[in-house]
Amino acid sequence: MKRSLLLVLMFIFVMAMGACNDDDDNFGLNPEDGDGTDEVDGDVVDADYTNVDNPACPLECDASLGMFCNAYTRECEKISCRVCDDTHPCYTGKKCVEANAAVSGNPNPEGVKFCGKICELDEDCDNGFACIDGVCIPTVVCQDTTLPSMPGSPCHFGDGVWDDEDPVTGEDKYKCGPGDTCLGIADTGITCKNDLDCINDPQLDGWENIATCNDDGKCAVAGCVTPCMLNGECPTYDSASEDLKLCSGEVSGSCYCDTGVLFPCPGEQKVGDPCTFNGGLYPGKGMGCEAGLSCLGIPPSESTDDCTTAIDCQNSGYGPNGACVDDHCGMSVCTIPCEEDGSCPDYEGEPTYKLPTSSDMCYCAFEPYGDPSITVDGDETVDGDETVDGDEAEAEVEAED
């Protein structure tokens, strides 16, 4: 029996290290202010300093509460510290050091390490820090000594989404570090009874570590991200671990980085090749698209065709990249962005063609995913006698049982 499916080509954020990709709001990601980011090498600095004493400051700042006197604003401010250890490193240019304040009347807890900039002078340090033995050390007590959630790790995203408290400190257990932000989807529309329902759902493949069942019985995802640097690149850690490599993506016009969870890192796949995509499609290492390319696809779900093998899908309208995951068809393909005038560029000397996506998206690939009949303005001629408006956000795929 022949049936027609309207399947949306969904754009997943695939981005090269060092440049932001296109807007990822198609997935409903939303930012929620968090806190955090910095680096590590485990050095210990025995700091001998006293509290800030600036006579120009009209207020009396309580160092024991993390307050210091800002000499420029002449107001008390609260210090922002990032706790670190071997598994929660600082960014390059900073060290993870223990601030043993021998003279200070308000020393930081013994054994707790903080990220501090490498410095020569106090002026090299952030407000509230002093340069001691080449490292910026907190001059007042850092109130929050809880290790932060790293980029790519779960974070508190509103009521019912990773909102557990640390049983010892009472702080958010999943709080992003200073300067970092929590991005998430409070309701993915996937029903659940417990976290395992979300972790095992193929539609959330790749997001298992940040997926949870919220209080309303819906799967939610939320992960920490850190802002891109001014040049659009991601910061780096003083660590050789590939697990700490950061990759970038754009949400609501802002560039962020994480460890490939929300923003998959580039791989080795070329235009037209299958690529890692939501729903369990091609999850192998290196199956991401090359830098500058984007992965589009149709995630396998209850609304796609049933299958036993990939051949079933490839013969049912999903093309050569069709795959069978949990008895349902899906597909994915690496694409290249359109030129500024909406035309498709050549790739490795071969012409590419537009994909039938929504009007606010313009991507190209080889046939059969790229369609030569789609014009620069987005209109498509079907069977030579019918025009389909380019504003449609859906691609029609014919499938047979």
Number of C-alpha atoms within 10 A of each C-alpha: 5 8 10 11 16 13 18 19 21 21 23 25 28 33 29 26 23 19 22 26 23 20 19 20 15 11 15 14 20 17 19 17 14 20 21 25 25 30 28 26 20 18 12 16 19 15 23 14 20 15 22 19 12 14 11 13 17 11 13 14 21 17 23 16 14 23 23 30 27 18 15 8 10 15 16 19 16 20 22 20 26 27 27 27 19 12 11 21 26 28 21 17 17 22 27 29 26 26 28 22 24 13 12 18 14 19 22 23 15 10 11 18 26 30 31 31 25 19 18 15 14 17 12 16 19 16 19 26 23 26 23 20 15 17 28 31 30 32 28 29 27 25 16 15 18 20 20 25 25 26 28 26 22 29 32 26 27 14 11 16 25 24 18 16 14 12 9 8 11 10 15 18 21 26 29 29 28 17 16 25 26 30 27 27 19 23 17 18 11 15 17 19 14 15 17 14 17 28 21 13 19 20 19 23 20 21 25 18 17 23 28 26 25 24 14 13 17 20 28 29 29 30 30 36 37 30 22 23 14 8 8 18 20 25 23 17 21 16 18 9 8 8 10 20 18 28 29 32 33 21 21 12 12 13 23 29 35 27 22 23 21 30 26 26 26 23 19 13 21 22 21 23 19 25 31 29 31 25 23 21 28 19 15 10 9 15 21 29 29 23 19 16 25 27 30 26 26 23 28 26 18 11 12 18 22 20 19 14 16 21 17 21 27 19 14 20 20 25 19 19 21 26 28 22 22 16 17 22 30 30 30 30 28 27 32 26 19 19 12 8 8 16 19 24 19 14 15 9 7 8 15 26 26 29 25 26 21 17 15 8 16 21 26 30 27 23 15 14 22 20 18 17 15 19 16 16 13 21 17 20 15 11 8 8 6 9 12 12 13 19 15 14 17 17 16 13 15 14 19 14 12
